[in-house]
Amino acid sequence: MAPADLVITGTVLTVDEARPTAEALAVANGRIVAVGNRSDINELIGPDTRTIDLGSGCVMPGFVEAHGHPLMEALALSDRFVDIRPVTIGRADGVVDAIRAEVARRGAGGAYFNGWDPLLQSGLPEPTLAWLDATAPDGPLVIIHNSGHKAFFNSHAARVNGLTRDTPDPKGSSYGHDADGELDGTAVEIGAVFSLLGDAIKPSDYPGMLRAECARLNRAGLTMCSEMAFDPEFGPLVEQLRNDLTVRLRTYEMSNARMSTDATPGQGDDILRQVGIKIWVDGSPYVGNIDLSFPYLDTAATRTIGVPPGSCGCANYTREQLTEIVHAYFPKGWQMACHVQGDAGVDTILDVYEGVLRAHPREDHRLRLEHVGAIRPDQLRRAAALGVTCSIFVDQIHYWGDVVVDGLFGPERGSRWMPAGSAVATGMRISLHNDPPVTPEEPLRNISVAATRVAPSGRVVGPEECLTVEQAIRAQTIDPAWQMFADDVVGSLEVGKYADLVVLSADPRTVPPEEIADLEVRATFLAGRQVYRQ
């Protein structure tokens, strides 16, 4: 064998069941050419081979984000938006000050914000239309809720985007109206929220935004990310930037009113490939619009987010509408990924999935459910029997775990929130995700939270739902790659696969689980090329 381009020696965590650990690996032409003992791989070191000795560190497969929004996050974390998420600004007065400062700076040019969260930023003002208009009297103002499922906009923003009292609601979304039928400054769900952003970006600015986003993902050790709200209008722009991408993208196109797409399933290559269609069955628990079989609690928290007493939330689509959408796309070969948080919504979409599989059998469909906060054990068993896989937003425990238990659903139901342990117990292959920018890209924290389920107060939320560290590592590497039909090329360190690698300061299996989130990402490689250096 010819000399390798790169040889790494030390602790090699392969996530390959045939050989879980090794002492070294070698890379040539972007692919892994050898994994094994240090003495054997030393033979592949030539005069031009780059060598890395990990010391106390560890190399493992690059992390995979199964449910991301990098094309949106590129905009939301650019200088065109102000980041007011709780991870950035913890106090309500700081949020209000940031809004006023940006409005003053932008004037008539329009001010855009992402991350409003009254559950974690206690004391925020009620964002009524009167407050929004008074806060920004001279130009557009748009504030997106941290969940991404709601936005608030002033009258200037409505005019700029051509919204009136007669504007029809986008399918699966809605604009709020007051008692007189006038717009009240609220937009609920993705179709309505996205319609407010038409004036937020110049196409010439976007390439720099996307490059910065790739750099953020690489810093977190990510080498593959899904785009779960892909708009085909972005297609030509992203295609032009493919040579700049330092993260592999797998796109899921948003279902649309005509229920069709000009793309074909799997089109693209190993850097940029379209693999699925995305549907939002319901909304966000932190807005109050997930489809439940039981009511929200009546607490200060639920009153803060406007949940009426006794409310079981709602769905975005009827069963008949979901059936129509899934039956329009699935028979054409598409993988479906359905956002669903409430257990009633899970029942509905599993019925729809079962029906489409009966009518159009497909042996390897990898149908997906996204987030699944309130999914029950019996639903997980049913999903597994159908071959349906779940991507679980376990990081919500780290940020909202106390709110879920004490403020929204109570100890019995709240402790089962994001039940990763029950999912894996069915034999299902799951992924963990961050749904960025809802939470930052932090795959190491996902592994830690999945193994500990520690909420902000320090309480352990549902210890029976913990994963082992090894299970959590799989859920951030090979299993999300499998969910996106990419496990043949990435997700584990095996000969023939791309050398997509992350170098950590220590082996996550050897440190206390609560400390995994604090491990350092020292380097990230895409196809053997270093794309991040600490």
C-alpha positions as CSV (number, residue, x, y, z in Angstrom):
1,M,0.0,0.0,0.0
2,A,1.2,3.5,-0.8
3,P,2.1,5.9,2.0
4,A,-0.8,7.6,3.7
5,D,-1.5,11.3,3.7
6,L,-2.4,11.3,7.3
7,V,-1.7,8.9,10.2
8,I,-3.3,9.4,13.7
9,T,-2.1,7.4,16.6
10,G,-3.5,7.1,20.1
11,T,-7.0,6.2,21.3
12,V,-9.2,5.6,18.2
13,L,-12.9,5.2,19.0
14,T,-14.3,3.7,15.8
15,V,-18.0,3.2,16.6
16,D,-17.6,0.0,14.5
17,E,-19.0,-3.0,16.3
18,A,-16.5,-5.2,14.6
19,R,-13.6,-3.3,16.1
20,P,-14.8,-0.7,18.7
21,T,-11.3,0.7,19.4
22,A,-7.9,0.8,17.7
23,E,-4.5,2.3,18.2
24,A,-4.1,4.1,14.9
25,L,-5.7,5.0,11.6
26,A,-4.4,6.0,8.2
27,V,-6.0,8.3,5.6
28,A,-5.3,8.6,1.9
29,N,-7.2,10.6,-0.7
30,G,-9.8,11.6,1.8
31,R,-10.7,8.0,2.8
32,I,-9.7,5.8,5.7
33,V,-7.3,3.1,4.3
34,A,-6.4,1.4,7.6
35,V,-7.6,1.0,11.2
36,G,-5.6,-1.1,13.6
37,N,-2.5,-1.5,15.6
38,R,0.1,1.2,15.8
39,S,2.9,-1.1,14.6
40,D,1.0,-2.1,11.5
41,I,-0.1,1.4,10.5
42,N,3.4,2.8,11.1
43,E,4.4,1.0,7.9
44,L,2.1,3.5,6.0
45,I,4.1,6.5,7.1
46,G,6.1,8.0,4.3
47,P,8.3,11.1,4.0
48,D,5.2,13.3,3.2
49,T,2.8,11.7,5.6
50,R,1.4,14.0,8.3
51,T,1.4,12.3,11.7
52,I,-0.6,13.2,14.8
53,D,-0.1,11.6,18.2
54,L,-3.2,12.1,20.2
55,G,-1.5,11.9,23.6
56,S,-4.3,11.8,26.2
57,G,-6.8,12.8,23.5
58,C,-9.2,10.7,21.4
59,V,-10.2,10.6,17.7
60,M,-13.7,9.4,16.7
61,P,-16.1,9.9,13.9
62,G,-17.2,13.4,13.2
63,F,-20.4,14.3,14.9
64,V,-23.6,14.2,12.8
65,E,-26.5,16.6,13.4
66,A,-29.7,14.7,12.4
67,H,-32.0,17.7,12.8
68,G,-30.4,21.0,12.0
69,H,-31.3,24.2,10.2
70,P,-27.9,25.5,9.0
71,L,-29.2,27.5,6.2
72,M,-31.6,29.3,8.6
73,E,-29.0,29.5,11.4
74,A,-26.6,31.1,9.0
75,L,-29.0,34.0,8.8
76,A,-30.2,33.9,12.5
77,L,-26.7,34.2,13.8
78,S,-25.5,36.7,11.3
79,D,-25.1,40.4,12.0
80,R,-28.4,41.0,10.3
81,F,-30.1,39.4,13.3
82,V,-29.6,40.0,17.0
83,D,-29.2,36.8,19.0
84,I,-31.4,37.2,22.1
85,R,-31.7,33.5,23.0
86,P,-31.5,32.6,26.7
87,V,-28.0,31.1,26.1
88,T,-26.9,34.6,25.0
89,I,-29.0,37.0,27.1
90,G,-30.4,35.5,30.3
91,R,-32.4,38.4,31.7
92,A,-35.6,40.0,30.4
93,D,-34.3,43.5,30.9
94,G,-31.2,42.6,28.8
95,V,-33.4,41.4,26.0
96,V,-35.5,44.6,26.0
97,D,-32.3,46.7,26.0
98,A,-30.9,44.8,23.1
99,I,-34.1,45.3,21.1
100,R,-34.2,49.0,21.8
101,A,-30.5,49.4,20.9
102,E,-30.9,47.6,17.6
103,V,-34.0,49.4,16.6
104,A,-32.2,52.7,17.3
105,R,-29.3,51.6,15.2
106,R,-31.2,50.3,12.2
107,G,-34.0,52.9,12.1
108,A,-36.1,52.4,9.0
109,G,-33.8,49.6,7.8
110,G,-35.6,47.1,10.0
111,A,-34.6,45.2,13.1
112,Y,-34.7,41.4,13.4
113,F,-34.2,39.3,16.5
114,N,-34.1,35.6,17.3
115,G,-34.6,33.8,20.6
116,W,-37.5,35.4,22.6
117,D,-38.3,32.9,25.4
118,P,-40.6,34.1,28.2
119,L,-40.3,30.8,30.0
120,L,-36.5,31.1,30.5
121,Q,-36.3,35.0,30.4
122,S,-38.9,35.7,33.1
123,G,-40.4,39.1,33.0
124,L,-40.5,39.8,29.3
125,P,-43.2,42.3,28.3
126,E,-46.2,40.9,26.4
127,P,-45.3,41.5,22.8
128,T,-48.6,43.0,21.7
129,L,-48.9,44.9,18.4
130,A,-49.2,48.1,20.4
131,W,-45.9,47.4,22.2
132,L,-44.2,46.3,18.9
133,D,-45.3,49.5,17.1
134,A,-44.3,51.7,20.0
135,T,-40.9,50.0,20.2
136,A,-40.2,50.4,16.5
137,P,-42.3,53.3,15.1
138,D,-40.1,54.0,12.1
139,G,-39.3,50.6,10.5
140,P,-40.0,46.9,10.5
141,L,-39.5,44.9,13.7
142,V,-39.6,41.0,13.7
143,I,-38.9,39.0,16.8
144,I,-38.8,35.2,16.4
145,H,-39.6,33.0,19.4
146,N,-36.7,30.7,20.5
147,S,-38.6,27.7,19.3
148,G,-38.9,29.1,15.8
149,H,-42.6,28.3,15.8
150,K,-43.9,31.8,16.5
151,A,-42.9,35.3,15.6
152,F,-44.1,38.8,16.5
153,F,-44.1,41.6,14.0
154,N,-45.1,45.3,13.9
155,S,-47.2,47.1,11.4
156,H,-44.2,48.3,9.4
157,A,-43.1,44.6,8.9
158,A,-46.6,43.7,7.8
159,R,-46.6,46.4,5.2
160,V,-43.1,45.6,3.9
161,N,-44.1,41.9,3.5
162,G,-47.5,42.7,1.9
163,L,-49.5,41.2,4.8
164,T,-53.1,42.5,5.4
165,R,-56.1,41.2,7.2
166,D,-57.1,39.4,4.1
167,T,-53.8,37.6,3.5
168,P,-54.6,33.8,3.5
169,D,-52.9,31.6,6.0
170,P,-50.1,29.5,4.6
171,K,-50.9,25.8,4.8
172,G,-50.2,24.5,8.3
173,S,-49.5,28.0,9.6
174,S,-51.5,31.1,10.6
175,Y,-51.4,34.8,11.2
176,G,-53.1,36.1,14.4
177,H,-56.1,38.5,14.2
178,D,-57.8,40.7,16.8
179,A,-61.5,40.8,17.5
180,D,-62.0,43.1,14.5
181,G,-60.2,40.8,12.1
182,E,-57.1,43.0,11.9
183,L,-53.6,41.5,12.1
184,D,-52.5,41.3,15.7
185,G,-48.7,41.0,15.1
186,T,-48.3,37.2,15.6
187,A,-47.3,34.5,13.2
188,V,-47.6,30.9,14.1
189,E,-45.6,28.1,12.5
190,I,-43.0,28.0,9.8
191,G,-44.9,29.1,6.7
192,A,-46.1,32.3,8.5
193,V,-42.8,33.0,10.3
194,F,-40.7,32.6,7.2
195,S,-42.9,35.0,5.3
196,L,-41.7,37.8,7.5
197,L,-38.0,37.5,6.5
198,G,-38.2,38.5,2.9
199,D,-36.5,41.9,3.5
200,A,-33.9,40.6,6.0
201,I,-31.2,39.5,3.7
202,K,-29.4,40.5,0.5
203,P,-28.4,37.5,-1.6
204,S,-24.9,38.9,-1.9
205,D,-24.4,38.7,1.9
206,Y,-25.4,35.0,2.2
207,P,-22.2,33.3,1.1
208,G,-20.3,34.8,4.0
209,M,-23.1,33.9,6.4
210,L,-23.0,30.2,5.3
211,R,-19.2,30.0,5.5
212,A,-19.5,31.3,9.1
213,E,-22.1,28.7,9.8
214,C,-19.9,25.9,8.6
215,A,-17.1,27.2,10.8
216,R,-19.5,27.1,13.8
217,L,-20.5,23.5,13.0
218,N,-16.8,22.5,12.6
219,R,-15.9,24.1,16.0
220,A,-18.5,21.8,17.6
221,G,-16.9,18.7,15.8
222,L,-19.7,18.3,13.3
223,T,-19.0,17.0,9.8
224,M,-22.5,16.3,8.6
225,C,-25.8,18.2,9.2
226,S,-29.3,17.9,8.0
227,E,-31.2,21.0,6.8
228,M,-34.8,20.3,8.0
229,A,-36.5,23.2,6.4
230,F,-35.0,23.3,3.0
231,D,-36.5,25.9,0.6
232,P,-35.7,25.0,-3.1
233,E,-35.1,28.7,-3.7
234,F,-31.9,28.3,-1.8
235,G,-30.8,25.4,-4.0
236,P,-28.9,27.4,-6.7
237,L,-27.2,29.5,-4.1
238,V,-26.1,26.5,-2.0
239,E,-25.0,24.7,-5.1
240,Q,-22.7,27.6,-6.1
241,L,-21.2,27.4,-2.6
242,R,-20.6,23.6,-2.6
243,N,-16.9,24.0,-2.8
244,D,-16.9,26.2,0.3
245,L,-18.9,23.7,2.4
246,T,-16.9,22.1,5.2
247,V,-19.9,20.1,6.4
248,R,-21.8,17.5,4.5
249,L,-25.5,18.6,4.1
250,R,-28.5,16.4,3.8
251,T,-31.6,18.4,2.9
252,Y,-35.3,17.8,3.7
253,E,-37.5,20.0,1.6
254,M,-40.5,21.6,3.3
255,S,-43.8,20.1,2.1
256,N,-45.7,22.7,0.1
257,A,-49.3,23.5,-1.0
258,R,-48.9,21.7,-4.3
259,M,-47.5,18.6,-2.6
260,S,-44.8,18.1,-5.1
261,T,-41.1,18.9,-5.8
262,D,-38.9,19.3,-8.8
263,A,-36.2,17.2,-7.1
264,T,-35.7,13.5,-7.2
265,P,-35.0,11.4,-4.1
266,G,-31.3,11.2,-3.3
267,Q,-30.2,13.7,-5.9
268,G,-26.8,15.2,-5.3
269,D,-23.5,13.7,-4.0
270,D,-21.8,13.0,-0.7
271,I,-21.3,16.7,0.1
272,L,-24.8,17.9,-0.8
273,R,-27.7,15.6,-1.2
274,Q,-31.5,15.9,-1.0
275,V,-33.0,13.0,0.9
276,G,-36.4,13.8,2.3
277,I,-39.5,15.9,2.8
278,K,-40.3,17.6,6.1
279,I,-43.8,18.1,7.7
280,W,-44.7,19.9,11.0
281,V,-47.4,17.8,12.5
282,D,-47.7,20.2,15.5
283,G,-45.7,23.0,17.1
284,S,-43.7,23.7,20.2
285,P,-44.4,22.9,23.9
286,Y,-43.0,26.3,24.8
287,V,-45.6,28.1,22.6
288,G,-48.5,25.9,23.7
289,N,-49.4,24.3,20.3
290,I,-48.4,20.6,20.5
291,D,-51.0,18.0,20.0
292,L,-51.6,16.2,23.3
293,S,-54.1,13.7,24.7
294,F,-53.9,15.4,28.1
295,P,-54.0,19.1,29.1
296,Y,-51.3,21.4,30.0
297,L,-51.1,22.4,33.6
298,D,-52.6,25.6,34.7
299,T,-49.6,27.4,36.1
300,A,-47.8,30.8,35.9
301,A,-45.6,29.3,33.2
302,T,-48.5,28.2,31.0
303,R,-50.3,31.5,31.5
304,T,-47.1,33.3,30.5
305,I,-47.2,31.6,27.1
306,G,-50.9,32.1,26.7
307,V,-52.2,28.5,27.2
308,P,-55.9,28.5,28.1
309,P,-56.7,26.4,31.1
310,G,-57.6,22.8,30.1
311,S,-55.9,23.2,26.7
312,C,-54.5,20.0,25.1
313,G,-52.7,22.1,22.4
314,C,-53.5,21.5,18.8
315,A,-52.2,20.0,15.5
316,N,-51.2,22.0,12.4
317,Y,-53.0,19.5,10.1
318,T,-56.0,17.2,10.2
319,R,-55.5,13.5,9.8
320,E,-56.9,13.8,6.3
321,Q,-54.5,16.5,5.3
322,L,-51.5,14.6,6.7
323,T,-52.6,11.5,4.8
324,E,-52.9,13.5,1.6
325,I,-49.4,15.0,2.0
326,V,-47.6,11.7,2.9
327,H,-49.4,9.8,0.2
328,A,-48.3,12.5,-2.3
329,Y,-44.6,12.2,-1.6
330,F,-43.8,8.8,-0.2
331,P,-44.8,6.7,-3.2
332,K,-42.4,8.7,-5.3
333,G,-39.5,7.4,-3.2
334,W,-39.2,10.2,-0.6
335,Q,-38.2,9.7,3.0
336,M,-40.6,11.6,5.3
337,A,-39.5,13.4,8.4
338,C,-42.4,14.6,10.6
339,H,-41.9,17.1,13.5
340,V,-44.2,15.9,16.3
341,Q,-44.1,16.6,20.0
342,G,-47.5,15.7,21.4
343,D,-48.6,12.1,22.0
344,A,-51.9,12.6,20.2
345,G,-50.0,13.9,17.2
346,V,-47.8,10.8,17.4
347,D,-50.8,8.6,17.2
348,T,-52.0,10.4,14.1
349,I,-48.8,10.3,12.2
350,L,-48.2,6.7,13.0
351,D,-51.6,5.9,11.7
352,V,-50.7,7.8,8.5
353,Y,-47.4,6.0,8.2
354,E,-48.9,2.6,8.7
355,G,-51.5,3.4,6.0
356,V,-48.9,4.5,3.5
357,L,-46.7,1.5,4.2
358,R,-49.6,-0.8,3.7
359,A,-50.5,0.9,0.4
360,H,-46.9,1.4,-0.9
361,P,-44.6,-1.1,0.9
362,R,-41.0,-0.2,1.0
363,E,-38.4,-2.4,2.7
364,D,-36.0,0.3,3.7
365,H,-37.9,3.5,4.2
366,R,-36.4,4.9,7.4
367,L,-39.5,7.0,8.1
368,R,-38.7,9.6,10.8
369,L,-40.3,11.3,13.8
370,E,-38.7,14.4,15.0
371,H,-38.3,15.6,18.6
372,V,-41.1,13.3,20.1
373,G,-41.1,15.0,23.5
374,A,-44.3,13.3,24.8
375,I,-44.1,10.0,23.0
376,R,-45.3,7.1,25.1
377,P,-43.6,3.7,25.4
378,D,-46.4,1.9,23.6
379,Q,-46.0,4.4,20.7
380,L,-42.3,3.8,20.6
381,R,-42.9,0.0,20.4
382,R,-45.4,0.6,17.6
383,A,-43.0,2.9,15.7
384,A,-40.2,0.4,16.0
385,A,-42.4,-2.4,14.7
386,L,-43.2,-0.2,11.6
387,G,-39.5,0.5,11.1
388,V,-40.0,4.2,12.0
389,T,-37.0,5.9,13.6
390,C,-36.9,8.9,16.1
391,S,-34.6,11.9,16.4
392,I,-34.8,13.0,20.0
393,F,-34.2,16.6,21.2
394,V,-32.7,15.5,24.5
395,D,-30.9,18.8,25.1
396,Q,-34.3,20.2,26.1
397,I,-33.7,18.5,29.5
398,H,-30.6,20.7,30.0
399,Y,-32.5,23.9,29.3
400,W,-36.2,23.4,30.0
401,G,-36.2,20.3,32.1
402,D,-37.5,22.1,35.3
403,V,-40.0,24.0,33.3
404,V,-41.4,20.9,31.6
405,V,-41.9,19.1,34.9
406,D,-43.0,22.0,37.2
407,G,-44.6,24.4,34.7
408,L,-46.0,22.5,31.8
409,F,-46.8,18.8,32.4
410,G,-46.2,17.8,36.0
411,P,-43.8,15.1,37.4
412,E,-45.5,12.0,35.9
413,R,-45.5,13.1,32.3
414,G,-42.7,15.6,32.5
415,S,-40.2,13.1,33.8
416,R,-40.7,11.0,30.6
417,W,-40.0,14.0,28.3
418,M,-37.7,13.0,25.5
419,P,-37.6,9.3,26.4
420,A,-34.4,8.2,24.8
421,G,-34.0,5.2,27.0
422,S,-37.4,3.8,26.2
423,A,-36.7,4.3,22.5
424,V,-33.4,2.4,22.4
425,A,-35.0,-0.3,24.5
426,T,-37.3,-1.1,21.6
427,G,-34.3,-1.8,19.4
428,M,-34.8,1.4,17.5
429,R,-31.8,3.3,16.1
430,I,-32.2,6.9,17.3
431,S,-30.3,10.2,16.9
432,L,-29.8,13.1,19.3
433,H,-30.0,16.6,18.0
434,N,-29.9,20.3,18.9
435,D,-32.4,21.8,16.4
436,P,-30.2,24.8,16.1
437,P,-30.5,27.7,16.6
438,V,-33.1,26.6,19.2
439,T,-30.1,25.4,21.2
440,P,-26.5,25.7,20.2
441,E,-24.7,23.0,18.3
442,E,-23.4,21.0,21.3
443,P,-23.2,17.3,20.4
444,L,-20.9,16.6,23.4
445,R,-23.5,18.1,25.7
446,N,-26.2,15.9,24.0
447,I,-24.1,12.9,25.0
448,S,-23.8,14.1,28.5
449,V,-27.4,15.0,28.9
450,A,-28.6,11.7,27.4
451,A,-26.5,9.8,30.0
452,T,-27.4,12.0,33.0
453,R,-30.7,13.8,32.3
454,V,-29.7,16.6,34.7
455,A,-32.0,19.7,34.5
456,P,-30.8,23.2,35.4
457,S,-31.8,22.8,39.1
458,G,-29.6,19.7,39.3
459,R,-32.5,17.3,39.5
460,V,-32.4,14.2,37.4
461,V,-35.4,14.1,35.2
462,G,-36.5,10.5,34.5
463,P,-33.3,8.5,35.3
464,E,-34.9,5.4,33.8
465,E,-34.6,7.2,30.4
466,C,-30.9,7.6,30.6
467,L,-28.7,6.2,27.8
468,T,-25.3,4.7,28.4
469,V,-22.4,6.8,27.1
470,E,-21.8,4.3,24.3
471,Q,-25.5,4.4,23.2
472,A,-25.4,8.2,23.2
473,I,-22.2,8.2,21.1
474,R,-23.9,6.0,18.5
475,A,-26.8,8.5,18.5
476,Q,-24.5,11.3,17.6
477,T,-22.5,9.4,14.9
478,I,-23.4,6.2,13.1
479,D,-27.2,6.2,13.8
480,P,-28.0,9.7,12.6
481,A,-25.8,8.9,9.5
482,W,-28.0,5.8,9.0
483,Q,-31.2,7.9,9.4
484,M,-30.0,10.1,6.5
485,F,-28.9,7.2,4.3
486,A,-25.2,8.1,4.8
487,D,-24.0,5.3,7.0
488,D,-22.3,3.6,4.1
489,V,-19.8,6.6,3.8
490,V,-19.6,8.2,7.2
491,G,-20.5,7.7,10.9
492,S,-17.9,5.2,11.9
493,L,-14.1,4.9,11.3
494,E,-13.9,2.0,8.9
495,V,-11.8,1.3,5.9
496,G,-13.4,2.8,2.8
497,K,-15.4,5.5,4.6
498,Y,-14.5,9.2,4.4
499,A,-12.0,10.4,7.0
500,D,-14.6,12.6,8.7
501,L,-13.0,12.9,12.2
502,V,-13.2,14.8,15.4
503,V,-10.3,15.0,17.9
504,L,-11.3,15.4,21.5
505,S,-9.2,16.2,24.6
506,A,-10.2,12.8,26.1
507,D,-12.1,9.7,25.4
508,P,-15.7,10.4,26.4
509,R,-16.1,6.9,27.7
510,T,-13.5,7.4,30.4
511,V,-14.6,10.7,32.0
512,P,-17.6,11.1,34.3
513,P,-20.7,11.6,32.1
514,E,-21.5,15.0,33.6
515,E,-18.1,16.2,32.3
516,I,-18.4,15.1,28.7
517,A,-20.0,18.4,27.7
518,D,-16.8,20.2,28.9
519,L,-14.4,18.1,26.6
520,E,-12.5,20.2,24.1
521,V,-12.9,19.8,20.4
522,R,-9.2,20.0,19.3
523,A,-9.6,19.4,15.6
524,T,-12.2,18.5,12.9
525,F,-11.4,16.8,9.6
526,L,-13.6,16.5,6.5
527,A,-12.4,13.8,4.1
528,G,-9.0,14.0,5.7
529,R,-8.7,17.8,5.4
530,Q,-8.5,19.7,8.6
531,V,-11.4,22.2,8.7
532,Y,-11.0,23.3,12.4
533,R,-8.0,23.7,14.6
534,Q,-8.3,24.7,18.3
